Amino acid sequence: MSDRSESGDAPAWGRVAEDGTVYVRTADGERAVGSWRAGSPNEGLAHFQRRYDDLCAEVELLERRLTLSAVDPAGISGSARRLLDTLDTAAVVGDVDAVRGRLDAVIAATQERRTALAAERAERSARIAAAKEELVAEAERLGRSSEWKSAGERFRAIAEEFRAAGSLDKRTDSALWRRVTAAREEFTRRRTAHFAALDTQRARSRERKEAIIAEARTLIDSTDWAGTTTRYRALLADWKAAGRAAKDVDDALWTEFREVQDVFFSRRNEANAERDAELRENQVRKEALLAEATALDPADTDRSLRRLRELQDRWDDIGRVPRESAASLERQMAAIGDKLRDAADERWAQRSVSSSPFVIRLRESVAKLEEKLARAQAAGRTKEIAETEAALATQRAWLAQAEN
């Protein structure tokens, strides 16, 4: 049986038999793909060649889709396998084996892409998990902190950073978030208990100071000048030992207490008008003490406060001064005492900040990030340098805020 062909020689990939059967040639031999009786053999081969071209176009489309990063490789693989499964029965004339090779290459490439995507997803999940684990660990440390203001603000930031870090599987994400929530609830419970205790202490201090004022009022009309003065001094010592109420309340109570004392001392001064000469001499001596007190160095708080107490003891031992000078001298000495105590409080606060566990942790974190940045710069790791510099800037800002 000979091929029917108007051109004489059969095309390389197929032929049309005399009975009209169309064959395609493959590495495994010839295979019938259909029949043609509507025209010449060349027209029949051209028809099945066009179908082959259509098949090639589908393969080329899959190959192009592989170059797109957003395309799901599983879908491309499925389409390639469907074409591959129909290739042995495809009614086409052309290099079928070449198409098979191209489809095999597409399937292999999709597998590589799927493997790479799986690795990327695993790496991303690991990175997110590490970031969230770090946030959880920080939250659990803060749960034990007594830095009420800064820790409370940091808890709010941790919640935002946790959400911004990305998503893991629901079970893992929920478990990590529960740990953050538990740490925050523990911190809130401790903070609430702390301020409740502080409120109780302030309420007790207020009650004690109100009782001191009430007793001071009972002494206003006393004419036992020396005994009552001694008692007022004792009440002042009790006042200092009573602790502090809320600032506005404490200031108001102190003003009231001083006013009560002033009433008594004014009466005492009036009753002792005949001793004006002695009082003026006392004034001169107190002004000398005031000059010594004024010269005390606030920077040397411990020594200056001890010296101030000695001066105040001597001040009290001198006794009364003229009424018109008493209040001014007392205010000046009180102002010096307030100045020295404020300096001592500020120095103590600075020492407290320097020894704060939170500040220490921030300094350690900054030191570690500086070392990490130096290593990244030495190795020329551009991405790590940028990330580390950003983290270092944040940590330095927190440290500056904490130290201030």
C-alpha positions as CSV (number, residue, x, y, z in Angstrom):
1,M,0.0,0.0,0.0
2,S,1.4,3.4,-0.9
3,D,0.8,6.9,0.6
4,R,-1.5,9.3,-1.3
5,S,0.4,12.6,-1.7
6,E,0.2,15.3,-4.2
7,S,3.9,16.3,-3.6
8,G,5.3,12.8,-4.1
9,D,7.4,12.5,-0.9
10,A,5.5,12.0,2.5
11,P,6.1,14.7,5.1
12,A,8.5,13.9,7.8
13,W,6.0,13.4,10.6
14,G,3.0,11.8,8.9
15,R,1.3,10.4,5.8
16,V,-2.1,9.7,4.4
17,A,-2.7,6.2,3.2
18,E,-4.7,5.3,0.1
19,D,-7.7,4.4,2.1
20,G,-7.6,8.0,3.7
21,T,-6.2,6.9,7.0
22,V,-3.8,9.5,8.4
23,Y,-0.7,8.4,10.3
24,V,1.7,10.2,12.6
25,R,5.3,9.0,12.9
26,T,6.8,8.8,16.4
27,A,9.9,7.1,18.0
28,D,7.7,4.1,18.7
29,G,6.5,3.8,15.1
30,E,3.4,5.0,13.2
31,R,0.1,5.6,14.8
32,A,-3.3,6.3,13.1
33,V,-4.7,9.6,14.1
34,G,-7.8,9.9,11.8
35,S,-8.9,9.8,8.3
36,W,-9.2,12.3,5.4
37,R,-11.4,12.2,2.4
38,A,-12.4,15.8,2.0
39,G,-9.5,16.8,-0.3
40,S,-5.9,16.0,-1.2
41,P,-3.5,14.2,1.1
42,N,-1.5,17.4,1.5
43,E,-4.6,19.2,2.7
44,G,-5.3,16.3,5.1
45,L,-1.8,16.5,6.5
46,A,-2.1,20.3,6.7
47,H,-5.3,19.9,8.7
48,F,-3.7,17.6,11.3
49,Q,-0.6,19.7,11.3
50,R,-2.7,22.7,12.3
51,R,-4.1,20.6,15.2
52,Y,-0.5,19.9,16.1
53,D,0.2,23.6,16.0
54,D,-2.7,24.1,18.3
55,L,-1.3,21.5,20.7
56,C,2.1,23.2,20.6
57,A,0.4,26.6,21.4
58,E,-1.1,25.0,24.5
59,V,2.3,23.8,25.6
60,E,3.9,27.1,24.9
61,L,1.2,28.8,27.0
62,L,2.1,26.5,29.9
63,E,5.8,27.3,29.4
64,R,5.1,31.0,29.5
65,R,2.9,30.7,32.6
66,L,5.9,29.1,34.3
67,T,7.8,32.4,34.0
68,L,5.1,34.3,36.0
69,S,6.0,34.3,39.7
70,A,2.3,34.6,40.9
71,V,1.0,31.5,39.0
72,D,0.3,28.4,41.0
73,P,2.7,25.7,39.8
74,A,0.2,23.0,40.8
75,G,-2.3,24.2,38.2
76,I,0.3,24.3,35.5
77,S,1.4,20.8,36.4
78,G,-2.1,19.5,36.3
79,S,-2.7,21.0,32.8
80,A,0.6,19.5,31.5
81,R,-0.2,16.1,32.9
82,R,-3.7,16.2,31.2
83,L,-2.0,17.0,27.9
84,L,0.6,14.3,28.4
85,D,-2.1,11.7,29.2
86,T,-3.8,12.5,25.9
87,L,-0.7,12.6,23.8
88,D,-0.8,8.9,22.8
89,T,-4.2,9.4,21.3
90,A,-3.9,13.0,20.0
91,A,-5.2,13.4,16.4
92,V,-2.2,15.5,15.3
93,V,0.7,15.2,12.8
94,G,4.0,16.6,14.0
95,D,6.9,16.0,16.3
96,V,4.9,14.4,19.1
97,D,8.0,13.2,20.9
98,A,9.3,16.7,21.1
99,V,6.0,17.8,22.6
100,R,6.3,15.0,25.1
101,G,9.7,16.2,26.1
102,R,8.5,19.7,26.5
103,L,5.6,18.6,28.7
104,D,8.0,16.5,30.8
105,A,10.2,19.6,31.2
106,V,7.2,21.7,32.2
107,I,6.2,19.1,34.8
108,A,9.7,18.9,36.2
109,A,9.9,22.7,36.3
110,T,6.6,22.9,38.2
111,Q,7.9,20.4,40.7
112,E,11.0,22.5,41.2
113,R,8.9,25.6,41.6
114,R,6.6,23.8,44.1
115,T,9.7,22.7,46.1
116,A,11.1,26.2,46.1
117,L,7.7,27.7,47.1
118,A,7.4,25.2,49.9
119,A,10.9,26.1,51.1
120,E,10.0,29.8,51.0
121,R,6.8,29.2,52.9
122,A,8.7,27.2,55.5
123,E,11.4,29.8,55.8
124,R,8.8,32.6,56.1
125,S,6.9,30.6,58.8
126,A,10.1,30.0,60.7
127,R,10.9,33.7,60.5
128,I,7.4,34.7,61.7
129,A,7.5,32.1,64.4
130,A,10.9,33.3,65.7
131,A,9.7,36.9,65.7
132,K,6.5,36.0,67.6
133,E,8.4,33.7,70.0
134,E,10.7,36.7,70.8
135,L,7.7,38.9,71.4
136,V,6.1,36.3,73.6
137,A,9.3,35.9,75.6
138,E,9.5,39.7,76.0
139,A,5.8,39.8,77.1
140,E,6.4,37.1,79.7
141,R,9.4,39.1,81.1
142,L,7.3,42.3,81.2
143,G,4.6,40.3,83.0
144,R,7.0,40.3,86.0
145,S,8.0,43.9,85.6
146,S,7.2,46.7,88.0
147,E,7.9,49.4,85.5
148,W,4.2,50.2,85.3
149,K,4.2,53.0,82.8
150,S,6.9,51.8,80.3
151,A,5.8,48.1,80.5
152,G,2.2,49.0,79.9
153,E,3.1,51.0,76.8
154,R,5.4,48.2,75.6
155,F,2.5,45.7,75.9
156,R,0.5,47.8,73.6
157,A,3.3,47.9,71.1
158,I,3.9,44.1,71.4
159,A,0.2,43.5,70.4
160,E,0.7,45.7,67.2
161,E,4.0,44.0,66.4
162,F,2.5,40.6,66.9
163,R,-0.2,41.3,64.3
164,A,2.2,42.9,61.9
165,A,4.7,40.0,62.0
166,G,2.4,37.9,59.8
167,S,0.3,34.8,60.2
168,L,1.1,31.2,61.1
169,D,-1.2,28.3,61.2
170,K,-4.2,29.1,63.4
171,R,-3.3,26.6,66.2
172,T,0.2,28.0,66.6
173,D,-0.8,31.6,66.3
174,S,-3.5,31.1,68.9
175,A,-1.2,29.4,71.3
176,L,1.4,32.1,71.1
177,W,-1.2,34.9,71.5
178,R,-2.6,33.2,74.5
179,R,0.8,33.4,76.1
180,V,1.0,37.1,75.4
181,T,-2.5,37.6,76.8
182,A,-1.6,35.6,79.9
183,A,1.5,37.7,80.5
184,R,-0.4,41.0,80.0
185,E,-3.2,39.8,82.4
186,E,-0.5,38.9,85.0
187,F,1.1,42.4,84.6
188,T,-2.3,44.1,84.9
189,R,-3.2,42.1,88.0
190,R,0.1,43.0,89.7
191,R,-0.2,46.7,88.6
192,T,-3.8,46.9,89.9
193,A,-2.7,45.3,93.3
194,H,0.2,47.8,93.5
195,F,-1.8,50.9,93.0
196,A,-4.6,49.5,95.3
197,A,-1.9,49.1,98.0
198,L,-0.6,52.6,97.2
199,D,-4.0,54.1,97.5
200,T,-4.5,52.3,100.8
201,Q,-1.2,53.7,102.1
202,R,-2.0,57.2,100.9
203,A,-5.4,57.0,102.6
204,R,-3.7,55.9,105.9
205,S,-1.2,58.8,105.6
206,R,-4.0,61.2,105.0
207,E,-5.8,60.0,108.1
208,R,-2.7,60.2,110.3
209,K,-1.9,63.7,109.1
210,E,-5.5,64.8,109.6
211,A,-5.2,63.5,113.2
212,I,-1.9,65.4,113.6
213,I,-3.6,68.6,112.4
214,A,-6.5,68.0,114.8
215,E,-4.1,67.7,117.8
216,A,-2.2,70.8,116.6
217,R,-5.4,72.7,116.6
218,T,-6.0,71.8,120.3
219,L,-2.7,73.5,121.1
220,I,-3.3,76.8,119.4
221,D,-4.5,78.6,122.6
222,S,-1.8,77.1,124.9
223,T,0.3,79.5,126.9
224,D,2.9,76.8,127.7
225,W,5.2,78.2,125.2
226,A,8.1,75.8,125.7
227,G,6.1,72.7,126.2
228,T,3.8,73.4,123.3
229,T,6.7,74.2,121.0
230,T,8.3,70.9,121.9
231,R,5.0,69.1,121.2
232,Y,4.8,70.8,117.8
233,R,8.2,69.5,117.0
234,A,7.1,66.0,117.9
235,L,4.0,66.5,115.7
236,L,6.3,67.5,112.9
237,A,8.4,64.3,113.4
238,D,5.2,62.3,113.4
239,W,4.2,64.1,110.2
240,K,7.4,63.1,108.4
241,A,7.0,59.5,109.6
242,A,3.3,59.4,108.4
243,G,4.3,59.0,104.7
244,R,2.9,60.8,101.8
245,A,-0.7,61.2,100.7
246,A,-1.6,62.1,97.1
247,K,0.4,65.1,96.1
248,D,-2.4,67.7,96.0
249,V,-3.9,66.4,99.2
250,D,-0.5,66.3,100.9
251,D,0.3,69.8,99.9
252,A,-3.1,71.1,101.2
253,L,-2.6,69.2,104.5
254,W,0.9,70.6,104.9
255,T,-0.3,74.1,104.3
256,E,-3.1,73.6,106.9
257,F,-0.6,72.2,109.4
258,R,1.8,75.1,108.9
259,E,-1.1,77.6,109.3
260,V,-2.1,76.0,112.6
261,Q,1.5,76.2,113.9
262,D,1.8,79.8,112.7
263,V,-1.2,80.8,114.8
264,F,0.4,79.4,117.9
265,F,3.8,80.8,117.2
266,S,2.3,84.2,116.4
267,R,0.6,84.3,119.8
268,R,3.8,83.2,121.5
269,N,5.7,86.0,119.8
270,E,3.1,88.5,120.8
271,A,3.2,87.4,124.4
272,N,6.9,87.8,124.5
273,A,7.1,91.2,122.9
274,E,9.3,92.4,125.9
275,R,12.0,90.0,124.7
276,D,12.4,91.8,121.4
277,A,16.1,92.5,122.0
278,E,16.7,88.8,122.6
279,L,14.6,88.0,119.6
280,R,16.6,90.4,117.4
281,E,19.8,88.7,118.6
282,N,18.2,85.4,117.8
283,Q,17.4,86.7,114.3
284,V,21.0,87.7,113.7
285,R,22.1,84.2,114.7
286,K,19.5,82.6,112.5
287,E,20.5,84.7,109.6
288,A,24.0,83.5,110.1
289,L,22.8,79.9,110.0
290,L,20.7,80.8,107.0
291,A,23.8,82.1,105.2
292,E,25.6,78.8,106.0
293,A,22.6,76.8,104.8
294,T,22.5,78.9,101.6
295,A,26.1,78.0,100.9
296,L,25.5,74.3,101.1
297,D,26.2,72.5,97.9
298,P,23.2,70.7,96.4
299,A,25.6,68.5,94.4
300,D,27.0,67.0,97.6
301,T,23.5,66.0,98.9
302,D,24.4,63.5,101.6
303,R,26.9,65.9,103.3
304,S,24.7,68.9,102.7
305,L,21.6,67.2,104.2
306,R,23.6,66.2,107.3
307,R,24.9,69.7,107.7
308,L,21.4,71.1,107.1
309,R,20.1,68.9,109.9
310,E,22.8,70.2,112.2
311,L,22.0,73.7,111.2
312,Q,18.2,73.1,111.7
313,D,18.9,71.7,115.1
314,R,20.9,74.7,116.0
315,W,18.2,76.8,114.4
316,D,15.6,75.3,116.7
317,D,17.9,75.7,119.7
318,I,18.3,79.4,119.1
319,G,14.6,80.0,119.8
320,R,12.3,82.7,118.7
321,V,13.0,85.8,116.6
322,P,11.0,88.9,116.0
323,R,7.5,88.0,114.6
324,E,7.9,90.1,111.5
325,S,11.0,88.1,110.5
326,A,10.1,84.6,111.7
327,A,7.9,83.6,108.7
328,S,10.5,84.9,106.2
329,L,13.4,83.1,107.9
330,E,11.4,79.9,108.2
331,R,10.4,80.0,104.6
332,Q,13.9,80.6,103.5
333,M,15.3,77.7,105.6
334,A,12.4,75.5,104.4
335,A,13.1,76.5,100.8
336,I,16.8,75.5,101.3
337,G,15.7,72.2,102.8
338,D,13.3,71.6,99.9
339,K,16.0,72.4,97.4
340,L,18.5,70.0,99.0
341,R,15.8,67.3,99.3
342,D,14.7,67.8,95.7
343,A,18.3,67.4,94.7
344,A,18.7,64.2,96.7
345,D,15.4,62.9,95.3
346,E,16.6,63.7,91.7
347,R,19.9,62.0,92.4
348,W,18.2,59.0,93.9
349,A,15.9,58.8,90.8
350,Q,18.8,59.0,88.5
351,R,20.5,56.1,90.4
352,S,17.2,54.2,90.3
353,V,16.9,54.7,86.5
354,S,20.5,53.6,86.0
355,S,20.0,50.4,88.0
356,S,16.5,49.7,86.5
357,P,16.3,46.1,85.1
358,F,14.5,47.5,82.1
359,V,17.3,50.0,81.3
360,I,19.9,47.3,81.9
361,R,18.2,45.0,79.4
362,L,17.9,47.8,76.9
363,R,21.6,48.5,77.2
364,E,22.4,44.9,76.7
365,S,20.2,44.7,73.7
366,V,21.9,47.8,72.2
367,A,25.3,46.3,72.8
368,K,24.3,43.0,71.1
369,L,22.8,44.8,68.1
370,E,26.0,46.9,67.8
371,E,28.1,43.7,67.7
372,K,25.7,42.2,65.2
373,L,25.9,45.3,63.0
374,A,29.7,45.2,63.1
375,R,29.7,41.6,62.0
376,A,27.2,42.3,59.2
377,Q,29.2,45.2,57.9
378,A,32.4,43.2,58.0
379,A,30.7,40.4,56.0
380,G,29.1,42.9,53.6
381,R,25.6,41.6,54.2
382,T,23.5,44.5,53.0
383,K,20.1,43.3,54.0
384,E,21.2,42.3,57.5
385,I,22.9,45.7,57.9
386,A,19.7,47.6,57.0
387,E,17.6,45.5,59.3
388,T,20.1,45.7,62.2
389,E,20.5,49.4,61.8
390,A,16.7,49.9,62.0
391,A,16.4,47.7,65.1
392,L,19.4,49.5,66.7
393,A,17.9,52.9,66.1
394,T,14.6,51.7,67.8
395,Q,16.5,50.2,70.8
396,R,18.6,53.4,71.2
397,A,15.5,55.6,71.2
398,W,13.8,53.4,73.8
399,L,17.0,53.5,76.0
400,A,17.2,57.3,75.7
401,Q,13.6,57.6,76.7
402,A,14.0,55.2,79.6
403,E,17.2,57.0,80.9
404,N,15.4,60.4,80.7
